[in-house]
Amino acid sequence: DYKRYGGEPQPEAENLVVLLKPSDSLHYAFNSKHKDILCEIQCFGDGILTIEVQNTSFLRQVTASMTIELPVALNLNEAKSIAIRCDQGSVHVDTIQLLRRSDHENHTDEIREQHKNNF
């Protein structure tokens, strides 16, 4: 059971890493009641990905291990999905997170404040 409706942590035994080679793709449908989200994709490898969240497309180059962050404004009246396609090279897709953008910005501000207080 890979469902995570309440933001529960994922057990390591359920972690899936998908290797995408040219023309390979993966697709996920998701639900969201929030219009402004941040899509975070943890991946590694060397290649180029086309990422489509709902109807917004992004082209990103992957080098080594990285986190791709994509701010997206969703149309709440349409079906929501994410598609990741490898256009060149090979890329391992490890973790995909969809976060409410305001939560991410608040968390980032908290981290900045913690670092500031440590100096």
Number of C-alpha atoms within 10 A of each C-alpha: 4 9 8 9 7 6 9 8 7 11 8 7 6 9 11 11 13 14 17 22 18 15 11 14 17 14 13 11 11 11 11 15 10 14 12 17 21 20 19 16 19 16 22 18 18 16 20 20 25 16 22 16 21 19 16 12 15 11 14 15 16 21 13 10 13 12 16 15 13 18 15 19 16 19 15 14 6 9 13 16 14 19 17 21 20 24 20 18 16 19 28 19 19 15 14 15 13 18 18 18 18 13 12 13 13 11 12 12 12 12 12 11 11 11 10 9 8 6 5
